[in-house]
Amino acid sequence: MTDPTTPDRPRVALVLGAGGVAGIAWETGLLAGLADAGLDLVARADLLVGTSAGATVAAQIASGTPVTALHAAQVEGTGAPEPQLDVDLAAIGAAIGAAMAEAPDAQTGRRRVGALATETDRVPEAERRSLIASRLADHEWPERGLQLTAVSTSTGELAVFTRDSGVDLVDAVAASCAIPLVWPAVTIGDDRYMDGGLRTPTNADLAADQDVVVVLDAYGAGVAELSSVQDGVQVVVIAPDEASRATMANLLDPASRTHAAKAGHLQAQAELARVQSAGLASR
Protein backbone atom coordinates (compact mmCIF):
# COMPACT_ATOMS: atom_id res chain seq x y z
CA MET A 1 0.00 0.00 0.00
CA THR A 2 2.92 2.32 0.49
CA ASP A 3 3.68 4.80 -2.29
CA PRO A 4 6.42 3.15 -4.39
CA THR A 5 8.29 6.45 -4.63
CA THR A 6 8.78 6.43 -0.85
CA PRO A 7 8.99 2.73 0.08
CA ASP A 8 10.18 3.34 3.64
CA ARG A 9 7.51 5.86 4.55
CA PRO A 10 4.06 4.49 5.36
CA ARG A 11 1.04 6.64 4.61
CA VAL A 12 -0.48 7.80 7.88
CA ALA A 13 -4.03 8.91 8.66
CA LEU A 14 -5.05 10.71 11.83
CA VAL A 15 -8.76 10.26 12.48
CA LEU A 16 -10.37 12.63 14.99
CA GLY A 17 -13.78 11.66 16.24
CA ALA A 18 -16.84 13.25 17.81
CA GLY A 19 -16.97 14.29 21.45
CA GLY A 20 -18.30 17.80 22.05
CA VAL A 21 -16.22 20.58 23.59
CA ALA A 22 -14.75 18.09 26.06
CA GLY A 23 -13.68 15.91 23.15
CA ILE A 24 -12.00 18.86 21.44
CA ALA A 25 -10.01 19.50 24.61
CA TRP A 26 -9.10 15.84 25.17
CA GLU A 27 -8.00 15.26 21.58
CA THR A 28 -5.95 18.45 21.61
CA GLY A 29 -4.35 17.49 24.90
CA LEU A 30 -3.49 14.00 23.72
CA LEU A 31 -1.90 15.23 20.48
CA ALA A 32 0.06 17.85 22.42
CA GLY A 33 1.20 15.22 24.89
CA LEU A 34 2.46 12.97 22.11
CA ALA A 35 4.22 15.93 20.50
CA ASP A 36 5.87 16.83 23.80
CA ALA A 37 7.05 13.21 24.03
CA GLY A 38 8.66 13.52 20.61
CA LEU A 39 5.93 12.05 18.38
CA ASP A 40 4.31 14.80 16.30
CA LEU A 41 1.33 13.01 14.74
CA VAL A 42 0.06 16.27 13.29
CA ALA A 43 3.19 16.72 11.20
CA ARG A 44 3.43 13.02 10.40
CA ALA A 45 -0.14 12.54 9.13
CA ASP A 46 -0.72 12.50 5.37
CA LEU A 47 -4.50 12.56 5.86
CA LEU A 48 -6.68 14.15 8.53
CA VAL A 49 -10.28 12.92 8.91
CA GLY A 50 -12.47 14.99 11.22
CA THR A 51 -15.97 14.32 12.52
CA SER A 52 -17.92 16.76 14.70
CA ALA A 53 -15.55 17.81 17.53
CA GLY A 54 -12.80 16.16 15.51
CA ALA A 55 -13.60 18.40 12.55
CA THR A 56 -12.78 21.41 14.69
CA VAL A 57 -9.49 19.88 15.85
CA ALA A 58 -8.58 18.70 12.34
CA ALA A 59 -9.20 22.15 10.84
CA GLN A 60 -7.25 23.83 13.64
CA ILE A 61 -4.16 21.66 13.34
CA ALA A 62 -4.29 21.62 9.54
CA SER A 63 -4.03 25.41 9.56
CA GLY A 64 -0.54 25.16 11.02
CA THR A 65 -1.37 26.36 14.53
CA PRO A 66 0.95 24.37 16.85
CA VAL A 67 -0.99 21.77 18.79
CA THR A 68 0.88 22.78 21.92
CA ALA A 69 -0.54 26.29 21.55
CA LEU A 70 -4.05 24.89 21.04
CA HIS A 71 -3.61 22.77 24.17
CA ALA A 72 -2.45 25.76 26.20
CA ALA A 73 -5.52 27.72 25.08
CA GLN A 74 -7.78 24.89 26.29
CA VAL A 75 -6.02 24.64 29.64
CA GLU A 76 -5.91 28.39 30.21
CA GLY A 77 -9.41 29.05 28.87
CA THR A 78 -8.14 31.57 26.35
CA GLY A 79 -9.61 29.87 23.27
CA ALA A 80 -12.88 30.77 21.59
CA PRO A 81 -15.71 31.18 24.12
CA GLU A 82 -18.21 28.33 24.34
CA PRO A 83 -21.81 28.94 25.42
CA GLN A 84 -23.32 27.14 28.38
CA LEU A 85 -26.20 25.11 26.96
CA ASP A 86 -29.66 25.30 28.45
CA VAL A 87 -31.06 22.20 26.77
CA ASP A 88 -32.36 18.83 27.93
CA LEU A 89 -29.64 16.59 26.52
CA ALA A 90 -31.33 13.42 27.77
CA ALA A 91 -34.54 14.28 25.93
CA ILE A 92 -32.62 15.20 22.79
CA GLY A 93 -30.71 11.93 22.90
CA ALA A 94 -33.94 10.01 23.38
CA ALA A 95 -35.60 11.72 20.41
CA ILE A 96 -32.63 11.02 18.15
CA GLY A 97 -32.38 7.44 19.40
CA ALA A 98 -36.09 6.81 18.80
CA ALA A 99 -35.92 8.16 15.25
CA MET A 100 -32.96 5.90 14.49
CA ALA A 101 -34.36 2.81 16.24
CA GLU A 102 -37.74 2.92 14.51
CA ALA A 103 -36.25 3.20 11.02
CA PRO A 104 -35.84 0.16 8.75
CA ASP A 105 -32.20 1.05 8.03
CA ALA A 106 -29.53 3.46 9.22
CA GLN A 107 -29.82 5.91 6.33
CA THR A 108 -33.57 6.21 6.75
CA GLY A 109 -33.00 6.77 10.45
CA ARG A 110 -30.58 9.58 9.73
CA ARG A 111 -33.08 11.12 7.29
CA ARG A 112 -35.73 11.06 10.04
CA VAL A 113 -33.30 12.73 12.41
CA GLY A 114 -32.69 15.29 9.68
CA ALA A 115 -36.41 16.08 9.61
CA LEU A 116 -36.30 16.71 13.37
CA ALA A 117 -33.17 18.82 13.00
CA THR A 118 -34.71 21.16 10.45
CA GLU A 119 -38.10 21.69 12.10
CA THR A 120 -36.90 24.60 14.24
CA ASP A 121 -33.47 26.14 14.81
CA ARG A 122 -32.71 26.69 18.49
CA VAL A 123 -30.27 29.47 17.52
CA PRO A 124 -29.81 31.17 14.13
CA GLU A 125 -27.38 29.59 11.68
CA ALA A 126 -25.40 32.84 11.48
CA GLU A 127 -24.85 32.92 15.24
CA ARG A 128 -23.54 29.37 15.29
CA ARG A 129 -21.36 29.98 12.23
CA SER A 130 -19.77 32.95 13.96
CA LEU A 131 -18.82 30.77 16.92
CA ILE A 132 -17.27 28.14 14.65
CA ALA A 133 -15.35 30.82 12.76
CA SER A 134 -13.90 32.10 16.04
CA ARG A 135 -12.41 28.65 16.70
CA LEU A 136 -10.37 28.71 13.49
CA ALA A 137 -7.27 30.83 13.02
CA ASP A 138 -7.43 30.33 9.24
CA HIS A 139 -10.67 30.14 7.25
CA GLU A 140 -9.04 28.85 4.07
CA TRP A 141 -8.71 25.16 3.24
CA PRO A 142 -5.15 23.93 3.78
CA GLU A 143 -3.17 22.26 1.05
CA ARG A 144 -2.70 19.07 3.05
CA GLY A 145 -5.16 16.19 3.02
CA LEU A 146 -8.22 17.10 5.11
CA GLN A 147 -11.64 15.42 5.04
CA LEU A 148 -14.54 16.68 7.13
CA THR A 149 -17.73 14.65 7.47
CA ALA A 150 -21.38 15.66 7.69
CA VAL A 151 -24.75 14.08 6.97
CA SER A 152 -27.41 15.40 4.60
CA THR A 153 -30.64 16.13 6.45
CA SER A 154 -32.68 15.42 3.32
CA THR A 155 -31.17 12.06 2.34
CA GLY A 156 -29.31 10.79 5.40
CA GLU A 157 -26.24 10.22 3.25
CA LEU A 158 -22.68 10.91 4.35
CA ALA A 159 -21.01 13.98 2.85
CA VAL A 160 -17.22 14.29 2.88
CA PHE A 161 -16.01 17.84 2.38
CA THR A 162 -12.51 18.59 1.09
CA ARG A 163 -10.79 21.62 -0.39
CA ASP A 164 -12.05 20.42 -3.80
CA SER A 165 -15.71 20.39 -2.73
CA GLY A 166 -16.28 24.09 -3.28
CA VAL A 167 -17.56 24.45 0.29
CA ASP A 168 -16.35 27.14 2.67
CA LEU A 169 -14.15 25.65 5.42
CA VAL A 170 -16.13 27.33 8.20
CA ASP A 171 -19.37 25.92 6.78
CA ALA A 172 -17.84 22.44 6.50
CA VAL A 173 -16.73 22.50 10.14
CA ALA A 174 -20.06 23.94 11.29
CA ALA A 175 -21.97 21.25 9.40
CA SER A 176 -19.84 18.48 10.88
CA CYS A 177 -20.49 19.88 14.38
CA ALA A 178 -24.25 20.48 13.94
CA ILE A 179 -25.68 18.22 16.64
CA PRO A 180 -29.38 17.80 15.80
CA LEU A 181 -31.75 19.75 18.06
CA VAL A 182 -28.77 21.46 19.71
CA TRP A 183 -27.12 23.38 16.85
CA PRO A 184 -28.75 24.36 13.55
CA ALA A 185 -28.15 22.30 10.44
CA VAL A 186 -25.94 24.19 8.02
CA THR A 187 -27.17 25.36 4.63
CA ILE A 188 -24.76 24.37 1.87
CA GLY A 189 -26.09 24.70 -1.66
CA ASP A 190 -29.65 23.41 -1.84
CA ASP A 191 -29.38 21.16 1.22
CA ARG A 192 -28.77 21.38 4.94
CA TYR A 193 -26.20 19.26 6.73
CA MET A 194 -25.87 17.98 10.27
CA ASP A 195 -23.36 16.25 12.53
CA GLY A 196 -21.15 13.68 10.79
CA GLY A 197 -21.16 11.60 13.97
CA LEU A 198 -24.68 10.43 13.13
CA ARG A 199 -23.10 7.94 10.73
CA THR A 200 -20.36 6.78 13.10
CA PRO A 201 -18.49 8.70 15.80
CA THR A 202 -15.25 8.62 13.79
CA ASN A 203 -16.01 7.64 10.16
CA ALA A 204 -12.61 5.98 10.31
CA ASP A 205 -13.28 3.81 7.28
CA LEU A 206 -12.53 6.87 5.14
CA ALA A 207 -8.87 6.29 6.04
CA ALA A 208 -8.78 2.57 5.34
CA ASP A 209 -6.59 3.00 2.25
CA GLN A 210 -3.71 4.29 4.36
CA ASP A 211 -0.92 2.16 5.86
CA VAL A 212 -1.26 3.40 9.44
CA VAL A 213 -4.52 4.70 10.92
CA VAL A 214 -4.50 6.37 14.33
CA VAL A 215 -8.01 7.01 15.65
CA LEU A 216 -8.88 9.28 18.58
CA ASP A 217 -12.27 7.98 19.71
CA ALA A 218 -13.39 10.49 22.32
CA TYR A 219 -16.74 8.72 22.80
CA GLY A 220 -15.00 5.42 23.47
CA ALA A 221 -17.72 3.83 21.37
CA GLY A 222 -15.44 1.53 19.39
CA VAL A 223 -14.57 1.70 15.72
CA ALA A 224 -16.48 -1.18 14.18
CA GLU A 225 -16.21 0.32 10.69
CA LEU A 226 -12.51 -0.56 10.63
CA SER A 227 -13.05 -4.20 11.53
CA SER A 228 -12.70 -5.37 7.94
CA VAL A 229 -9.70 -3.33 6.78
CA GLN A 230 -7.29 -5.30 4.68
CA ASP A 231 -4.29 -7.09 6.08
CA GLY A 232 -1.24 -4.93 6.54
CA VAL A 233 -3.02 -1.81 7.74
CA GLN A 234 -1.83 -0.84 11.21
CA VAL A 235 -4.72 0.53 13.30
CA VAL A 236 -4.33 2.19 16.68
CA VAL A 237 -7.51 3.32 18.45
CA ILE A 238 -7.13 5.59 21.46
CA ALA A 239 -10.15 6.16 23.68
CA PRO A 240 -10.26 8.13 26.94
CA ASP A 241 -8.79 6.21 29.88
CA GLU A 242 -10.49 6.19 33.26
CA ALA A 243 -8.95 9.47 34.36
CA SER A 244 -9.89 11.18 31.11
CA ARG A 245 -13.45 9.82 31.19
CA ALA A 246 -13.91 11.30 34.64
CA THR A 247 -13.38 14.78 33.16
CA MET A 248 -15.81 14.19 30.29
CA ALA A 249 -19.08 13.33 32.04
CA ASN A 250 -20.88 16.04 30.05
CA LEU A 251 -19.25 16.33 26.65
CA LEU A 252 -20.96 19.66 25.93
CA ASP A 253 -19.99 21.39 29.18
CA PRO A 254 -17.46 24.18 28.54
CA ALA A 255 -16.24 23.85 32.13
CA SER A 256 -14.82 20.42 31.27
CA ARG A 257 -12.26 21.76 28.81
CA THR A 258 -9.37 22.53 31.15
CA HIS A 259 -9.54 19.17 32.93
CA ALA A 260 -10.10 17.15 29.75
CA ALA A 261 -7.15 18.82 28.03
CA LYS A 262 -4.88 18.08 30.97
CA ALA A 263 -6.10 14.49 31.19
CA GLY A 264 -5.51 13.91 27.49
CA HIS A 265 -1.99 15.30 27.75
CA LEU A 266 -1.23 12.96 30.66
CA GLN A 267 -2.79 9.96 28.91
CA ALA A 268 -0.49 10.47 25.93
CA GLN A 269 2.42 9.16 27.99
CA ALA A 270 0.67 5.81 28.37
CA GLU A 271 -0.30 5.65 24.69
CA LEU A 272 3.09 6.58 23.22
CA ALA A 273 4.49 3.04 22.98
CA ARG A 274 1.32 1.74 21.32
CA VAL A 275 1.44 4.41 18.65
CA GLN A 276 5.15 3.84 18.11
CA SER A 277 4.50 0.11 17.69
CA ALA A 278 2.53 0.90 14.52
CA GLY A 279 5.75 2.08 12.92
CA LEU A 280 5.67 5.71 13.99
CA ALA A 281 8.92 6.45 15.78
CA SER A 282 9.55 9.52 17.88
CA ARG A 283 12.04 12.09 16.64
Salt bridges, closest charged atoms under 4 A:
ASP36 OD2 - HIS265 NE2 2.73
ASP46 OD1 - ARG9 NH1 2.78
ASP46 OD2 - ARG44 NH1 3.88
GLU82 OE2 - ARG135 NE 2.84
ASP121 OD2 - ARG192 NH2 2.99
GLU125 OE2 - ARG192 NH2 3.35
ASP168 OD1 - ARG129 NH2 2.91
ASP171 OD1 - ARG129 NE 2.71
ASP205 OD2 - ARG199 NH2 2.82
ASP211 OD2 - ARG11 NE 3.57
GLU271 OE1 - ARG274 NH2 2.79
